[in-house]
Each structure stands twice: as structure tokens, then as C-alpha cells.
Amino acid sequence: MSKYENLRLKEADIIPTFEVLEKILGKSFIAYEMFQDELSRFEIEQDWQYYNCGCKSWMAKGQYRWITKRGTDKEKVIYWLSIWDGYFKVVIWFLEKNRQEILKSNVTEETKKMIRGAKTFGKLMTFPLEFDITGADSPLNDIYTLIGCKKQLETE
């Protein structure tokens, strides 16, 4: 069984419109709409692209764009979003040096356990926090808190 077996949006010519997403997500589409509604509060732009490497599917990246004091345009990827059979997944990558800071944030103990246990990868020493969103009772508030943390920590 492939780790991408339940991943959807694999056809490059089928653009992930709200109608397409509603059909795939089913009951969790309400949570997807709630998530989308919150993005403007964080000034996040979500951009869908088809990726040929690895998963070969459509994925969305949530980006924050700003202009520095010197007038330079900057952007930072805040999260990655993928669509699975009946749910969506949000992954937020943090720098290892920020682990203790995000542990101080106002997230649930379950999320803090995930933060403590997340393995670090690569030369940049980053770790992922991965959330499967199956409905409105999913950890959306923790995701919003972490999006705020990431935006603040990595765009200063």
C-alpha cells in the first residue's frame, strides 16, 4: 500500500475548484470552508499548483507576503495543504530553533505532544506538524495559533 494511496487530486487537468473539493471532502468540506475563511485574518494567500515530483497531485501552499522596511518584497510559505479521501491535511514546518517557543503557545496538550515528538529533518533542521482535518471538531484553533506563530517567528 502506497503512502499516497488515499491522496486525491492526481489528475493535472482537473483544477481543485470548490465544487471538486466538496465532492472529495464530503463532511469535512465544512471544516475546509472554515479554514479558508480564516486565511484573510492572517493575510495568507493560498495558491494551488500541480506537483509532478513525489506525490504527483495538486497541493496548496499558504503564503504570507510582505514588504520590508527597505521596500523589498518578501514571501514565506506558512503551510502546505493536500486533499485526501474524505479529509484534508495541513502541514506546517518549523525551524528546530523555534521548538521551545511554539511549545509556549496556546495550543492543546495533544498538539504540544506532537511538537515534542516531531523529528527534525535536513540541513535547515526543520520539523513538520501534520494535521488531518476530518471535520469542524478538528484542531483548527491549534492550526490558527501555529500559523500565527510561524508568521511571527519567521518573518521578523
C-alpha positions as CSV (number, residue, x, y, z in Angstrom):
1,M,0.0,0.0,0.0
2,S,1.4,3.4,-1.1
3,K,1.5,6.2,1.4
4,Y,-0.2,8.3,-1.2
5,E,-3.0,5.8,-1.9
6,N,-5.7,7.9,-0.4
7,L,-4.3,11.2,-1.8
8,R,-6.7,12.8,-4.3
9,L,-6.4,15.5,-7.0
10,K,-4.0,13.4,-9.0
11,E,-5.3,14.5,-12.4
12,A,-3.3,17.5,-13.6
13,D,-6.2,18.7,-15.8
14,I,-8.8,18.7,-13.1
15,I,-8.4,22.0,-11.2
16,P,-9.4,21.9,-7.5
17,T,-12.4,24.2,-7.6
18,F,-14.8,24.4,-4.6
19,E,-17.2,22.0,-6.3
20,V,-14.4,19.4,-6.9
21,L,-13.2,19.8,-3.3
22,E,-16.7,19.5,-1.9
23,K,-17.3,16.2,-3.7
24,I,-14.0,14.7,-2.5
25,L,-14.1,16.0,1.1
26,G,-17.7,15.2,1.9
27,K,-18.5,16.0,5.5
28,S,-15.1,17.6,6.1
29,F,-15.8,20.3,3.4
30,I,-17.4,22.5,6.1
31,A,-14.0,22.5,8.0
32,Y,-12.2,23.3,4.8
33,E,-14.5,26.3,4.3
34,M,-13.9,27.4,7.9
35,F,-10.2,27.1,7.3
36,Q,-10.4,29.2,4.1
37,D,-12.4,31.9,5.9
38,E,-9.7,32.4,8.5
39,L,-6.9,32.9,6.0
40,S,-7.7,36.5,5.4
41,R,-7.3,37.2,9.1
42,F,-3.7,36.1,8.7
43,E,-3.2,37.8,5.4
44,I,-2.4,34.4,3.9
45,E,-2.8,33.7,0.1
46,Q,-3.4,30.1,-0.8
47,D,-2.1,29.0,-4.2
48,W,-2.9,25.6,-5.8
49,Q,-0.3,24.0,-8.0
50,Y,0.2,20.6,-9.6
51,Y,3.4,18.9,-8.4
52,N,4.9,16.2,-10.6
53,C,7.6,15.1,-8.2
54,G,6.8,12.8,-5.3
55,C,3.0,12.7,-4.8
56,K,2.0,13.8,-8.3
57,S,-1.0,15.8,-7.3
58,W,-2.4,19.2,-6.7
59,M,-1.2,20.8,-3.4
60,A,-1.9,24.3,-2.0
61,K,0.7,26.4,-0.3
62,G,-0.3,29.1,2.1
63,Q,2.0,32.1,1.7
64,Y,2.4,35.3,3.6
65,R,3.7,38.2,1.5
66,W,5.0,41.5,2.9
67,I,7.3,44.4,2.2
68,T,10.3,45.0,4.4
69,K,11.2,48.4,5.8
70,R,13.7,48.8,3.0
71,G,11.0,48.1,0.4
72,T,11.9,44.5,-0.5
73,D,9.1,42.1,-1.4
74,K,9.3,39.0,0.7
75,E,7.2,35.8,0.9
76,K,7.2,32.9,3.2
77,V,5.4,29.6,2.9
78,I,3.4,29.2,6.1
79,Y,1.7,25.8,5.4
80,W,1.1,23.1,2.8
81,L,-2.4,21.6,2.2
82,S,-3.3,18.4,0.4
83,I,-6.6,16.7,-0.2
84,W,-7.2,13.1,0.8
85,D,-10.2,10.8,0.6
86,G,-12.7,12.5,2.9
87,Y,-10.3,14.9,4.7
88,F,-7.6,17.4,4.1
89,K,-4.2,17.7,5.6
90,V,-2.4,20.8,6.7
91,V,1.4,20.6,7.3
92,I,3.3,23.4,9.0
93,W,7.1,23.2,9.0
94,F,9.1,24.9,11.8
95,L,12.8,25.5,12.4
96,E,14.2,23.4,15.3
97,K,15.4,26.6,17.0
98,N,11.8,27.7,17.4
99,R,10.5,24.4,19.0
100,Q,10.6,25.7,22.6
101,E,8.9,29.0,21.6
102,I,6.0,27.2,19.9
103,L,5.6,24.9,22.9
104,K,4.8,28.1,24.9
105,S,1.9,28.9,22.5
106,N,-1.7,28.4,23.5
107,V,-2.3,25.0,21.8
108,T,-3.8,21.8,23.3
109,E,-1.7,19.3,25.2
110,E,-2.2,16.9,22.3
111,T,-0.6,19.3,19.9
112,K,2.2,20.0,22.4
113,K,2.9,16.3,22.5
114,M,3.1,16.3,18.7
115,I,5.5,19.2,18.8
116,R,7.7,17.5,21.3
117,G,7.8,14.2,19.3
118,A,8.3,15.7,15.8
119,K,11.5,14.5,14.2
120,T,13.9,17.1,12.7
121,F,14.9,16.8,9.0
122,G,17.5,18.3,6.7
123,K,20.3,20.7,6.8
124,L,18.0,23.5,7.8
125,M,16.9,21.5,10.9
126,T,13.1,21.7,10.4
127,F,10.3,19.6,11.6
128,P,6.7,19.1,10.4
129,L,3.5,19.4,12.3
130,E,0.9,17.4,10.3
131,F,-2.9,17.7,11.0
132,D,-5.6,15.6,9.4
133,I,-8.8,17.7,9.3
134,T,-11.9,15.5,9.2
135,G,-14.5,17.9,10.5
136,A,-15.3,21.1,12.3
137,D,-14.2,19.5,15.6
138,S,-10.7,19.0,14.3
139,P,-7.8,21.0,15.8
140,L,-8.4,24.1,13.6
141,N,-7.8,26.5,16.5
142,D,-4.4,25.0,17.1
143,I,-3.6,25.3,13.4
144,Y,-4.6,29.0,13.5
145,T,-2.4,29.5,16.6
146,L,0.6,27.8,14.9
147,I,0.0,29.8,11.7
148,G,0.3,33.0,13.8
149,C,3.4,31.7,15.5
150,K,5.1,30.7,12.2
151,K,4.2,34.1,10.6
152,Q,5.6,36.0,13.6
153,L,8.8,33.8,14.2
154,E,9.9,33.6,10.6
155,T,9.0,36.9,9.1
156,E,10.5,39.3,11.7
